[in-house]
Amino acid sequence: MKLSADRQSYLSHKLADRLSEKNLVSAPSKEVLFEQVKSAVHFFVQEWEEMEREVLKKIESIKRGIRPGSSEWDVLYNRFLEESFRKKSRLFVKK
């Protein structure tokens, strides 16, 4: 997931506005809320890109060589990404 800084900022503004409109969060000011949302969005994008790099590395390590864009590549990409996401989400979700 490649999101430019401008796109991240745009999404952060939209999310902050929506959270504020629905009274789902409390923050001292809209600027503080925006900065917190922007930080969360940035963190999410970084984590997602790291997961994608790990997945691509796993696929490339398969000896028989799988062509990008093939149905097998798509299946492996989705499976490895889901596994990586589950593994990462356990680190952040407290039970």
Protein Blocks (a to p, Z undefined) as FASTA:
>chain_A
ZZdfklmmmmmmmmmmmmmmnopaccfbfklmmmmmmmmmmmmmmmmmmmmmmmmmmmmm
pmnopaehiaklmmmmmmmmmmmmmmmmmmmmcZZ
